[in-house]
Amino acid sequence: MKFSLIPVVLAFALVACKSPVKLDSASVEDRQAASAAAEKSPTPILGNSLLKDAANSARNVAALDLSSKDANARAVGAAGLSGSAVADAAGKSAVATAAGASGAAGSSSAASAAAAAALAMRERIVYFDFDSFIIRPEARPIIEAHGRRLRADAKLHVALEGHTDDRGGREYNLGLGQKRADAVRKALSLMGVADSQMEAVSFGKEKPAVPGNTEAAMQENRRVEISYR
């Protein structure tokens, strides 16, 4: 009996042909499954990427925000320091201005006092009209100068001596001379001079400054002399 190998060879050939197909089919199925899985999972993968990008962006924004806040704080601090410097400079300027004004006022007051003293030393006579004890407007500066001098030095004392011209009787002229002296005393008192610094007396027509009966002579005799003691 003869054994034929042809059927065996055919069987192996058939098996060999089917096996690659199955392997290829399995490989294709694997690739399809992987593709399906990939199609189902893009969102989580993409979501992770987006989350990472968002986290990085948040960190960048936070850093920028901190930098901005820090810059703002530095700007505010600088502005505060600048404002303090300006306020300090303004305060110093105001103090210097006030000191200058005070010094100027002091200098002006001293100059005024010196001028008043000079005028008081030079002008010691207040003149009056005929038969009058009203102080003339032009005599006001003289009285004011003596008032400032007396207020400045409480140790000073003055005698206010009233005089008249030779017209009229002795008693009448003594009374008129007293009224003239009292008028000057009242004016000085209104300026703040103490009564204890002043004495008002009258000599009437007994002590003429200029002898004679002329109008010019009589004008010189109607007066109050301010004499310091």
C-alpha positions as CSV (number, residue, x, y, z in Angstrom):
1,M,0.0,0.0,0.0
2,K,1.4,3.2,-1.1
3,F,1.1,6.3,1.2
4,S,0.5,9.6,-0.5
5,L,2.0,12.8,0.9
6,I,-0.1,15.1,-1.2
7,P,-3.0,15.4,1.2
8,V,-0.7,16.2,4.0
9,V,1.1,18.9,2.1
10,L,-2.1,20.4,1.1
11,A,-3.3,20.4,4.7
12,F,-0.2,22.2,5.9
13,A,-0.5,24.7,3.1
14,L,-4.1,25.4,4.0
15,V,-3.1,25.9,7.6
16,A,-0.3,28.2,6.6
17,C,-2.6,30.3,4.5
18,K,-5.2,30.7,7.2
19,S,-2.8,31.6,10.0
20,P,-1.4,34.8,8.5
21,V,-4.9,35.9,7.8
22,K,-5.9,35.4,11.4
23,L,-2.8,37.2,12.6
24,D,-3.4,40.1,10.2
25,S,-7.0,40.1,11.3
26,A,-6.0,40.2,14.9
27,S,-3.5,42.9,14.2
28,V,-6.2,44.9,12.5
29,E,-8.6,44.4,15.3
30,D,-6.0,45.5,17.8
31,R,-5.3,48.6,15.8
32,Q,-9.1,49.3,15.5
33,A,-9.5,48.9,19.3
34,A,-6.6,51.2,20.0
35,S,-8.0,53.7,17.6
36,A,-11.5,53.5,19.2
37,A,-9.9,54.0,22.6
38,A,-8.0,56.9,21.3
39,E,-11.2,58.4,19.9
40,K,-12.9,58.0,23.3
41,S,-10.0,59.5,25.3
42,P,-9.0,62.7,23.5
43,T,-11.0,64.9,25.7
44,P,-9.4,63.8,29.0
45,I,-6.0,64.0,27.4
46,L,-6.8,67.4,25.9
47,G,-8.4,68.4,29.2
48,N,-5.1,67.6,31.1
49,S,-3.2,69.8,28.6
50,L,-5.7,72.6,29.0
51,L,-5.6,72.3,32.8
52,K,-1.8,72.5,32.6
53,D,-2.0,75.5,30.3
54,A,-4.6,77.1,32.6
55,A,-2.5,76.5,35.7
56,N,0.6,78.0,34.0
57,S,-1.5,80.9,32.9
58,A,-2.9,81.4,36.4
59,R,0.6,81.3,37.8
60,N,1.7,83.9,35.3
61,V,-1.3,86.0,36.0
62,A,-0.7,85.7,39.8
63,A,3.0,86.7,39.2
64,L,1.9,89.6,37.1
65,D,-0.7,90.6,39.7
66,L,1.9,90.4,42.5
67,S,4.3,92.4,40.4
68,S,1.6,95.0,39.7
69,K,0.6,95.2,43.4
70,D,4.3,95.5,44.3
71,A,4.8,98.2,41.8
72,N,1.6,100.0,43.0
73,A,2.8,99.7,46.6
74,R,6.2,101.2,45.6
75,A,4.4,104.0,43.7
76,V,2.1,104.7,46.6
77,G,5.1,104.7,49.0
78,A,7.0,107.0,46.8
79,A,4.0,109.3,46.4
80,G,3.6,109.3,50.2
81,L,7.3,110.1,50.7
82,S,7.0,112.8,48.0
83,G,3.9,114.2,49.7
84,S,5.6,114.2,53.0
85,A,8.6,115.9,51.5
86,V,6.4,118.5,49.9
87,A,4.4,119.0,53.2
88,D,7.6,119.3,55.1
89,A,9.0,121.8,52.6
90,A,5.8,123.7,52.7
91,G,5.8,123.7,56.6
92,K,9.4,124.9,56.6
93,S,8.6,127.5,54.0
94,A,5.6,128.7,56.1
95,V,7.7,128.8,59.3
96,A,10.4,130.8,57.5
97,T,7.8,133.2,56.1
98,A,6.2,133.7,59.5
99,A,9.6,134.2,61.0
100,G,10.5,136.7,58.3
101,A,7.2,138.5,58.8
102,S,7.7,138.6,62.5
103,G,11.2,139.9,62.1
104,A,10.0,142.5,59.6
105,A,7.2,143.5,62.0
106,G,9.8,143.7,64.8
107,S,12.0,145.9,62.7
108,S,9.1,148.1,61.7
109,S,8.0,148.4,65.3
110,A,11.6,149.3,66.4
111,A,11.9,151.9,63.6
112,S,8.5,153.3,64.5
113,A,9.6,153.6,68.2
114,A,12.8,155.3,67.2
115,A,11.0,157.7,64.9
116,A,8.5,158.5,67.7
117,A,11.4,159.1,70.2
118,A,13.1,161.4,67.8
119,L,9.9,163.3,67.1
120,A,9.2,163.5,70.9
121,M,12.6,164.9,71.6
122,R,12.3,167.5,68.8
123,E,8.7,168.4,69.1
124,R,7.5,169.1,72.7
125,I,5.0,171.9,72.1
126,V,1.3,171.6,71.2
127,Y,-0.2,174.9,69.9
128,F,-3.8,176.1,70.3
129,D,-6.1,178.6,68.7
130,F,-7.2,181.8,70.4
131,D,-9.3,181.2,73.5
132,S,-9.5,177.4,72.7
133,F,-8.3,174.2,74.4
134,I,-9.2,171.9,71.4
135,I,-6.2,170.0,70.1
136,R,-5.5,170.8,66.4
137,P,-5.3,167.9,63.9
138,E,-1.6,168.8,63.1
139,A,-0.7,168.3,66.8
140,R,-1.9,164.7,66.8
141,P,1.4,163.2,65.6
142,I,3.3,165.0,68.3
143,I,1.0,163.7,71.0
144,E,1.1,160.2,69.6
145,A,4.9,160.2,69.5
146,H,5.1,161.1,73.2
147,G,2.4,158.6,74.0
148,R,4.5,155.7,72.4
149,R,7.6,156.9,74.2
150,L,5.9,157.0,77.6
151,R,4.3,153.6,77.1
152,A,7.6,152.1,76.2
153,D,9.3,153.3,79.4
154,A,7.1,153.4,82.5
155,K,9.9,155.2,84.4
156,L,9.4,158.3,82.3
157,H,7.3,161.2,83.8
158,V,6.1,164.4,82.1
159,A,4.8,167.7,83.2
160,L,2.1,169.1,80.9
161,E,2.5,172.9,81.2
162,G,-0.4,175.0,79.9
163,H,0.2,178.6,78.7
164,T,-1.9,181.5,77.2
165,D,-1.2,184.8,75.5
166,D,-1.4,188.0,77.5
167,R,-5.0,188.9,76.6
168,G,-7.5,188.5,79.3
169,G,-7.2,188.4,83.1
170,R,-4.9,186.4,85.2
171,E,-7.5,184.0,86.7
172,Y,-9.1,183.4,83.3
173,N,-5.8,182.6,81.7
174,L,-4.8,180.3,84.5
175,G,-8.1,178.3,84.0
176,L,-7.6,178.3,80.2
177,G,-4.0,177.1,80.5
178,Q,-5.3,174.3,82.8
179,K,-7.9,173.2,80.3
180,R,-5.2,173.0,77.6
181,A,-2.9,170.9,79.8
182,D,-5.8,168.6,80.7
183,A,-6.7,168.1,77.0
184,V,-3.2,166.9,76.3
185,R,-3.3,164.7,79.3
186,K,-6.6,163.1,78.3
187,A,-5.2,162.4,74.8
188,L,-2.2,160.6,76.2
189,S,-4.3,158.7,78.7
190,L,-6.5,157.4,75.8
191,M,-3.3,156.1,74.2
192,G,-2.5,154.0,77.3
193,V,-0.2,156.3,79.2
194,A,-0.5,155.8,83.0
195,D,-1.9,158.8,84.9
196,S,1.0,158.4,87.4
197,Q,3.4,159.3,84.6
198,M,1.7,162.7,83.9
199,E,1.1,165.9,85.7
200,A,-1.0,168.8,84.2
201,V,-0.3,172.3,85.5
202,S,-1.1,175.8,84.3
203,F,1.0,179.0,84.2
204,G,-1.5,181.2,82.4
205,K,0.1,184.2,80.8
206,E,2.9,184.4,83.3
207,K,5.6,182.7,81.2
208,P,5.4,183.8,77.6
209,A,7.6,182.1,75.1
210,V,7.9,185.2,72.9
211,P,7.4,188.7,74.5
212,G,5.2,191.1,72.5
213,N,1.7,191.8,71.4
214,T,2.0,190.7,67.8
215,E,-0.2,187.9,66.5
216,A,2.9,185.9,65.8
217,A,4.1,186.3,69.4
218,M,0.7,185.5,70.8
219,Q,0.5,182.3,68.6
220,E,3.7,181.1,70.1
221,N,2.4,181.7,73.6
222,R,-0.9,179.7,73.3
223,R,0.7,176.3,74.0
224,V,1.2,173.2,76.2
225,E,4.8,172.3,76.8
226,I,5.7,168.6,77.4
227,S,8.6,168.5,79.8
228,Y,10.3,165.2,80.9
229,R,11.4,164.8,84.5
